[in-house]
Amino acid sequence: MPASARRGLIAAGLLAPAALVFALLFLWPQFGLFLQSLEGPPTYSRFLGDGYYLGVLGNSLLLGVCVTLVTLVLGFPLAFLLARAETRWAGLLLLLTTFPLWVSAVVRSFAWMVLFFRSGVASRLLQGSGLVPPDFQLIGTFAGVVIALAQVLLPIMIVTLYAVIRGIDRDLEHAAMNLGASPAVALWLVTLRLARGGVLAGSLLVFSLSVSAFATPSMIGGARAHFMAVTIYEQTLELLDWPFAAAIAAILLVISLSVALTYGRLLGERAR
């Protein structure tokens, strides 16, 4: 047997257990979900032909975009400072940035609810600024959901960017500054462009988790939380319309996979 064929068999044998687990725990349930979505009345035409559900889809996509932008704007400077910090405490600081991931999503959401209520600290600060009415509260608003969800997903963006920026040679930045570029210009022309793969990867993770989030949007948004995951929950447990809930879940899955494939193609073109 040729050496290449032998290596292929060894690789297939090593991948077979993981492929079997993936097929049983992911592909088969998803196939069953798709079959269930075809039961009864036409579910997909019902979703695509109803302005309310299209608005729910638009809100979920907008939530994903806003949370991704917020975490990227806040996460890149923090990841850059941690990656370039010449201190033995850099590892500890990076570990502390992941602290929101150590706490349950329900506990985090309750904490934000206390801050966002009309008498909460965040709402009172906005009321005191005069930019909002005296009875304003962040609870039940789209902005409140974005803030709470961005705080949860910011560590994922930071860790992803940190690993990429850490691997960029500092001499490239120094060379750009020696040629007359300011530190900000060197950061823009060298570091940011070389970290483009990490930016795309972190954005993909944050966007995918945002559009499918349930606990934080449902608790912070309340009755006004018109998002895909919340709608699936309502259709499944409150209205008991399982085929329609399966159709909504399938649509959300297709959108997430489409975004992931697009990001993968961008990353592949960047690597080439």
N, C-alpha and C positions, 0 to 999 in steps of 0.2 A: 504494500500500500504506500503511495507517495506520502512524503512528509506533510505536504499541505493538506491532503485529505485527512491524515491522522490528526493534525492540529484542529481541523474543522470539527471532527467527531468529538474531540476532547472539549472544545468550546461549547458544542451543542449539549454535551452531557452535563457540563457545569451550569448552563443556562436553563436546562429543562426543568429543575425543581422550581426556580423562580417564575418561569413562564407558566407552569401549571398552576401555581398559587395565584398568579395574576389573572389567569383565565377563569379560575373558579370563583375568585372573590371580587373581580371587577367586570370582566367581559360578560360572563353569564348573567349576573344580576342586571347589567345594563341592557342586555338583549331581552330579558324578561320584562324590564321596564318599558322598553319600546313596544313589545307585543301588547302589554296592558294598555298602552296609550292608544292603540288602534281599536279597542273594544268600544262598543256603544256608538253614540253619535260622533260625527267627525270632530275630533278635538282640536286638531291643528288649525283647521279653518275657523273654528270658534275663537281661538286665541288670536290668530292673525287678522281676523275680521272685526275684532272688538277694540275700540279705541282705548278703553280702560286698561286692558292687559298690555297693549302696546305702550301705553304710558308707564306701566309698571316696569316693562323691559327697559324703556328709556331711562327711568329713574335708577335702575340697577347699573346700567352702563355708565351713566353720569356719575354715580357714586364711586364706581371703580376708577374712573378717570380722575376724579377730584382727589381721592385718597392716594392714588399713585403719584400725582403731582406734588401733593403736600409731603408725603414721605420722601420723595426724591429731593425736593428743595431743602428739607431739613436734614435728610440722611447723608447727602453727599459731603457737606462741610464737616459733619461729625465723623464720618468714616475717614475723610482725608486727614483730619487732625489726629485721630487715633492711629492711623497707619504711619504717619510721619512723626509721632511722638517718640522722643528718645528718652524714655523712662522705663524703669522696670515695672511700673504700675500700669502700663498700657494694657496688658492682658486682663488685669482686674477691672479696669475701666470698661473694656469691651464686654466683660462678663456682666457688669452692672447695667449696660444698655439692654441686655436681654431680660431684665427683671420683669417687664410686663408679661412675658411669656410664662413666667413661673406661677402666675395667679390665674385662677379660673375666670373664664369669660363672664360668668354670671357675677362674680365678686367685682370684677373691673367695672361692669356695667352699672351695678348698684352704686359704686363710688362716684361714677360720672353723673348718675341721677341725682345724688346729693348735691353735687356742684352745679348742676344745670337747672334745678328747680328755681322757682321765682325768688326764693329767699337764699339760694345757694350763692357761693362766692363768685363763680363765673358770671352768673346772671346779674348779680348786684354790681359787679365791676362795669358791665356794659350799661346798666341803668344809670350808674353814676357818671358815666362819660357823656350822657345826654344824646347818644346816637340812637337809642332805642326808647320806646315808651316805658313808663314806670312799671307797668305790669308785664314786661317782657320776660320770657324765660326760654332758655336754650333747649329744654326738654321738649320733645315732640317736633323739632325742626330738622331740616336736612343738614344744616350747618353743624348741629350738635352731633348727628350721626357721623359726619365726616371727621370731626375732631376726635370723637371717642374711638372710631375705627382706625384712624391714622396713628393714634397713640399705641394701639395694639400691634399694628403691623410695621411700625417704624423700625424695631429691632431687626426684622427680616431684611429690610432694605439696607440697614447699616452693615450687618454681617456680610451680606453679599458684596457690597461695594468695598468693604474693608479688605476682603481676600484679594480682590482684583487690584486695588490701589497698592496694596502691600507688595505685589509682584512687579510693579512698575519701577524701573531703575531710576533713582533720583538724579543720576548724572545727566539724564535726558533733560530734566527740568533745569539743572544748573547750566547745561550747554545752551539752552534757549535764553536764559538770563544773561549769559556771557556774550551772546550775540545781540544784546540790546533789548530783549523783551523784559517787561516788568513781571513781578511774580504773578500778578493776576492774568496777564497775557500768556505766560508760560503755563499756568494752570489750565487755561482755556485751549491753547493750541496743542499741548502735549498730554497732560494728565487726563483731561476730560475725554479727549479723542481716543487715547489708549484704553481708557476704562469704559468705552462704549459698550463692550460686551457685558460687563457687569451691570451697567445701567439698564440694558435691555432685559437681562435675566432677573434682576431685582424688581423691575417694573412688571414683568410677567407674573412673578409670584404674588406680588401685592395686588395686582388687578384681579387675578383669578380668585384669590381669597376674599377680596372685597365684594365682588358681584355675587358670590355664593354665601356670604355671611348671613347668619340668622340671629344669634343671641343678642349681639350688640344693636343691630338695627331695630329689632323687635322691642327691646327694652328702652332704648333711648328714643326711638321714633314713636313708640306707642301706637295709637290707632291710626296715626298718619304715616306709618311705615309701609309705604306701598312699594315693596321690593319683591324680587322673584322668590327668594327663599321663604319669606314670610307668607307670600301667596300660596306657595306649595304646601306649607304647613296648614293654612286655613282650608285649602281644598281637601287635604287628606284627613284631618282630624275633626274639623268643624262641619264641613259640608259633606264629607264622606264621598267626594267625587274623585275616586282614585284614578280612573282613566285620564281625566283632565289634568290632575296633578302630575301624573306620569308624563303627559305631553309637555307640560311646562318644564319639568325637570329635563326632559330630552332636549328641548329647545335651548335651555341654559347650558347643557353639556355641549351641544353642537357649537354654540357661540364661544365657549371657553376653549374648546379644541381648535376652533378656527383661529382664535387669537394666539394660541400656543404655537400652531403651525406657522403662522405669519412671523412670530417672533423667532422661531427656529430657523426659518429661511433667512431672516435678517442677520442672525448670528452666523449662519453658514456663509453668507456673502461677506460678512465682516472678517471671518477667519480666512477665507480665500484671499 
